[in-house]
Amino acid sequence: MYSSFLLHPQKAAKQFGVDERDLLIKIGQMKAVGGQEDLIYEVAQNLAR
């Protein structure tokens, strides 16, 4: 994962009040690639539930 990709999970984790590590693990399990910012926010929202 390249460093600029981390900006979106950091922002999404903060916005939805979830642990950034949990979000990154879930995204990794989904085999997401860089450039899927909408997916990151969707996953963060689901984790917050």
Backbone bond lengths (Angstrom), bond angles and torsions (degrees), N, CA, C in turn:
res aa  C-N    CA-C-N  psi(-1)  N-CA   C-N-CA  omega(-1)  CA-C   N-CA-C  phi
1 M - - - 1.437 - - 1.528 107.34 -
2 Y 1.289 116.72 129.07 1.457 118.95 -178.87 1.528 110.49 -85.40
3 S 1.315 116.14 155.93 1.467 121.52 -168.87 1.521 113.99 -62.95
4 S 1.316 119.55 -35.59 1.466 119.64 -179.05 1.526 111.40 -68.67
5 F 1.334 117.90 -20.67 1.461 121.50 176.17 1.523 110.05 -68.11
6 L 1.325 117.41 -29.02 1.468 121.76 -176.38 1.520 113.35 -67.62
7 L 1.307 117.73 -21.80 1.462 120.40 -178.68 1.527 111.43 -60.85
8 H 1.309 117.14 -41.45 1.462 120.71 -177.42 1.531 112.34 -69.51
9 P 1.331 119.34 -44.95 1.467 117.98 175.48 1.533 112.72 -62.41
10 Q 1.319 117.55 -35.51 1.463 120.14 178.64 1.531 110.28 -63.38
11 K 1.315 116.56 -45.79 1.464 120.81 -179.88 1.525 111.01 -66.32
12 A 1.318 116.96 -43.42 1.464 120.98 -178.58 1.522 110.65 -65.94
13 A 1.317 118.04 -40.78 1.458 121.57 179.21 1.525 110.43 -62.23
14 K 1.304 115.83 -42.43 1.466 119.85 179.19 1.523 110.85 -67.06
15 Q 1.318 116.65 -43.12 1.465 121.50 -177.58 1.531 111.62 -62.36
16 F 1.332 116.94 -40.44 1.456 120.48 -175.22 1.530 113.21 -100.58
17 G 1.337 117.09 0.02 1.459 120.84 176.32 1.518 113.85 68.54
18 V 1.330 116.73 38.95 1.460 120.74 178.16 1.527 109.66 -115.11
19 D 1.307 116.33 161.92 1.456 121.15 178.43 1.527 109.11 -72.87
20 E 1.306 115.49 127.16 1.469 121.28 -178.33 1.528 111.56 -58.54
21 R 1.321 116.81 -36.93 1.471 120.47 -179.87 1.523 111.15 -65.51
22 D 1.331 116.67 -42.44 1.470 119.95 177.88 1.521 110.96 -61.69
23 L 1.320 115.32 -40.06 1.463 120.30 178.92 1.531 110.90 -63.86
24 L 1.327 116.79 -46.14 1.462 120.66 179.88 1.531 111.82 -63.68
25 I 1.315 116.26 -38.56 1.472 119.62 178.33 1.521 110.29 -63.93
26 K 1.330 116.31 -46.00 1.466 120.31 -179.39 1.530 111.01 -62.45
27 I 1.307 116.81 -42.79 1.466 120.86 178.95 1.525 110.29 -63.50
28 G 1.329 116.34 -40.71 1.465 120.99 177.85 1.514 111.90 -63.43
29 Q 1.325 117.12 -40.22 1.465 121.13 178.20 1.522 111.37 -62.96
30 M 1.335 115.25 -28.78 1.467 120.14 179.72 1.532 111.52 -82.80
31 K 1.341 115.67 -4.21 1.467 122.64 -178.43 1.537 112.22 58.69
32 A 1.310 114.39 38.88 1.460 120.08 178.17 1.529 109.73 -71.59
33 V 1.289 116.17 152.36 1.461 121.86 177.00 1.523 108.54 -117.10
34 G 1.318 116.96 166.25 1.454 121.44 179.52 1.520 111.21 -56.81
35 G 1.316 115.03 148.76 1.454 120.01 178.09 1.514 113.75 94.62
36 Q 1.326 116.89 8.12 1.458 120.04 179.53 1.525 109.62 -110.34
37 E 1.324 115.81 55.63 1.453 120.77 -175.06 1.522 112.15 -61.37
38 D 1.325 117.94 -37.18 1.458 120.28 179.84 1.527 110.88 -62.39
39 L 1.315 117.78 -36.43 1.457 122.29 178.05 1.528 110.50 -66.21
40 I 1.316 117.23 -39.46 1.458 122.15 179.89 1.525 110.01 -59.03
41 Y 1.322 116.83 -47.43 1.458 120.92 -179.28 1.523 111.63 -67.95
42 E 1.306 117.19 -35.24 1.465 121.23 177.72 1.529 110.53 -65.33
43 V 1.331 116.54 -44.15 1.461 121.25 179.52 1.531 109.79 -65.27
44 A 1.312 117.86 -42.46 1.469 122.10 178.74 1.525 110.22 -60.44
45 Q 1.303 116.21 -42.16 1.468 120.45 179.18 1.521 110.69 -64.22
46 N 1.323 116.60 -41.47 1.482 120.40 178.77 1.521 110.89 -66.22
47 L 1.323 118.04 -38.88 1.462 120.97 178.14 1.528 111.44 -65.06
48 A 1.304 116.70 -30.42 1.461 121.16 -178.54 1.531 111.63 -70.95
49 R 1.300 117.01 -20.26 1.472 120.41 -177.29 1.465 112.28 -74.20
